[in-house]
Structures are given as C-alpha cells and as structure tokens.
Amino acid sequence: MKPKGLFFNIPGYGHVNPTLPMVKELVDRGEQIDYCCTEEFRAMIERTGARFIPLPEDMVYVTNEKFNLLEIFAELIERCYYILPALEQLITQEGYEYLLVDMYTPWGRLLAEKLNLPIMVFFPSFALHPKLKEPFHSKWQLVTSFGTSFTNGLRLNKFYKKIQKEHAVPTVNFLDYLVAEIDAPCITFTAQEFQPQRALFSKNYLFTGPNINVDVRLPDLNFPMEKLEGKTVIYISLGSVVVRRDFIKTCIKAFDGSDYVVVLNISKSYKKEEFVAPSNVILCNFAPQLEILAKADLFVTHGGMNSTHEGIFFEVPLVVVPQGGDQFLVAQTVEYNKLGKWLNHKRLSPEKLLRTVEELIADKQTKQNLKEMSQALKNAGGYLKAADEVQAFINRALKTNN
C-alpha cells in the first residue's frame, strides 16, 4: 500500500490552483494524498481525486483583499495558534507519513518539525531568499515595502510566543519563514530562467515551471471572440482583486479613439452599465483568459504569478501594474528580463499607458525575449515533472525512515 500524505495549503486561488494538476497526476499514479484547505476549495480539490480535509472556515478571510505581507502572516500565525492541536491530532489519527506544504502554511512546517515527518515545501510564486536584491533586499525590507505596521509585528510576536509555550513546537523565528533558506526539498512553480537570482538557491530548490494546460480550454459562448479577429488586441485584467474605478476609467480613456480592440475585465465588483466605453473597448465581468491571450498583442496585468506565466506562455508583451504582495517582485522580474514594462498604478495616466503599449507592441526584441522565456517555461516540465519530484521525495523519505 502507498504511504499516506497530507497537503496543507492556505485559502488563496494563487496558492491552490498551481498545485491541482500535480495533485491529480499523483493520485492518478496511485499516491494516497489528502488535501487540507477551506470549504471554498472543496470542489476543486475533490476533482483531483484527493480526499478533502476542511480547515476552519474563518481561514478564508486571511488572504482576501490583503496585500500587506506581514499582515497576512500575522493572521496566519494567529490562526495557526488555534488550529495546531486539532491538526496534530488529525495527523496522528490518520497516520500520515509525510507532509506537502505551501510556503505560507506555518502549521504544516511546524508540525512536520514537531512530529519529525518528512516535508516538501511549495512556492506558488518565486522562491525567496534573504539576499534577493531590490525590492526584496532583506527580510525587513520585504515586509516594510508593503506598509507594514508596528501593530502587526507585535501581533505576530505575541502568537509566536504563545505557540512556542503552549504547543511545544521547535524554536523558530517566524520572520525567517518569509524569506529564509529551507533545508527541505522545495518545488517552485516557475522556470529557473525566470527565477530572480537563481544562483542563490541550492540544489534542493527545484523549478518545475507553471501548470498551464491549453488543451482543457472551454469556449465561452457568451464572449464575442469574433470581434478580436484580424485586430490588434489589448487585454486588461487585474485578476480577482477589487479593481479601482479610476483604473478602469484610465484604461477607457487611454484607448478611446484608437485602432486597438481592448478587452477590459472590470471584475465582478462593477456593472458594465456604470461606465461609458467606446465601441472598441469590450467591458466584461469575466473573460476567458487563455483564449484571449492566444489572440492578444499585449497584456496589461496586476502581475499575479499565474497570469504572468500565461502571458509569457503565449508570448504576449506585458504591462505590469502591481497592486501589492509579491506582484512588485514579478513586475521587477518582467522588466529585468525585458518581457514588458512595470508601471506604478499611483502615477498611471491614459497618456502613459497608451505610450507604453505602443512602444512594447513595436519592440521586436521584447517579442524575441518572450519567445525564449516561453520555451523555458515549457521545458521546465510542468505538473508531470513536479509529480516526478514528489514521488522521488516520497521514496527517499520512506527509505530514510525505514
């Protein structure tokens, strides 16, 4: 019988989505994996064939609409304090032999240390390191760059001490959890060519690329794809975040009267009737992103890792307008590799946006760089390579324990 493993993740689409193709592949290969997250993700997880284990429902509010990294981590540590006993009991009762954990699940990493279980760590975005240069020069700059408050620091320290005292976990500096090197095997869902300062990371950091399956695209019969045919297409989407009204108006004004066809995803926060848009600007509350990117000439994005990977996959120049979190590092990396431009949303004007779009569309070197990086993402191996590495980890762990 296959050894039994447990996957811990936090309730965030950018964290859960990258793992699902890999988990499905592992289950299809016969691995016995349970997946612990919040109810919001039950259906998605169960479709992989993994058994779903619910986390407390209030965990769902930890990452929603929060861009302050230390605030997120302070909330995770507080939740960790309350759920550790139940999760430790779960692991003991179920007899799990190894743990798979997202980088930002402190309960998973702490319990692995306390119970002496083999662990593999997953980075949904870039791998982090104390020596990463701007804007992540050090762990202190990492957290202060997102408006870290003194209150969140006190809150984190308070629950860290309570966890250490009441739950008998190993001594850990929780700020180190953000950017410190990890000794356990790690999988990062990007290509090593896209990872900032790859040379900083030791051999236990594996880069398996994103999990983009273009074969499972389903046509959206409600979206007017025919309007994109034969046109120069600009796709604008800030993902699932709440889009600022002034950003939408800036985009509409930038392309009013232009020859571009613009698909502008205004999210579910607004009704299309709230805006006056010219005929060349298609407003939508949802867009079939992969289908549009396959036809797009430029992508204006918030810099979420999944969206950025998809843009690069389809060799679409990127204008990155980061809103918070690791999106600033993504924007910096896109610009460093000459795959697009990074624009500050606080200083964004219609004129600057239009000028940047026109420059990128005309830039042949950017297109060549995208072609090469797209191939690097594809060559990294994706979910099949990730599944291979997880199975190799399981086999090594069992040999060590035996």
Phi, psi and omega in degrees: 000141180293146176295153185260128181238159180233131177258123174256130174221164176265158183281083177210132183298325179291345177262318184284312186307315182297338184273340192295314178300323178294315180297317178300317179297319179295317178296318178298331179277358177102003179288147182257099186233128169260153186230120185254116178203192181271165184303330180306331185255006184305307185299317180299316182290317182295333177294341177282345185096352177284151175282131181272132175240121185281137166272163176306139188296331182291351175297337184297337183272357186295315188254351182296122173059027177245130181242357178275110188297320180291326176297316177301314184290325177298320179292321179296319179294321178297313178297322180303317180304318185280331186260350182305313182301315181294321181288324176296318178297319178301313181298317181293314182293319183280341178072038178296140183255350177201161179236140170247126188223142169292148181310325187258027173253090183297329180296323179294314182290322179293317181291327176298318178292315183295318185265003178057048179258142174300143185222143172236135187250140183241133175254114179286339178243221178284152167289143182251156184206144180301335184262008175300135183282179183318143000273018183238055186294325179210170181296331179287320177292327178305315183275325182286338181292348179247033174070036182302136179259153177300325181299318180294325177297317178295319181297315179298314182296322180300310184283334173300314181293321179295318179297313182297320184284316190266339185246003174054044177269162180299155178291123184221136168274110189293335175295330177297334179298337182287315189224358184291155174295147182245134181280331182290160175298138183231144173242128176247128185275055170212174177274150180297334178292338180262345180289125177298133176050056182306327185295343179290339192259138182282179187291344179283352174269115183253138183244105188256001177081170180283163179254084181247114182248095183288346183284345183259011179296133177249133181295139175266104186292344180271350181263133184281072181300333182298336180289347181268344185296128176072011183247160169275116192253128172251125178250128182236121178205132175257026176072215185268003181286163176287117183279134178289140180299321181292331176294316179300315180295323177299316180295317180299315181293323182300323188251005176295124180086000179274172178271359180282148165263124186246125172259113185245108179278110183268007180068184181272005184282340184229161170263145181301330182292348180283350184234149174256113184238144176291169186295338181273359179249116180264111177272138179211152176270344176209143179227140175287088194301312183296320179297319180290317179299330178296341180246354189281151175257344177199148183233118172265117189225160176283346181092019169299144187297319181297312180296319180297314177301318182294321176298315179295319180307317181269009175060042182257123177305143188246131164252111186259124179241081187294144180255335180166185177060216182282002180296333178291321177292321176298314180300316179299318183291320176301314181291320180299320180274005178057047177256355182168199183232151177254121178244139178280121184295337180284340181244018184282130176234158177303320182294317181292320179297312180297316181297318180295318178299313182296320179296317182291319180298328182274351187274108182290327181294322177300318180295323178292319178299320179295321179299317181290319180290325176300318179294324178297319177298317182291324182286343184294336173114333177065208187294333178293316177295318179299317179296321176301316183291323177295316179296322177296320176298315180300315181296318178295318182297319181292321179296320180295316182289330180275000000 
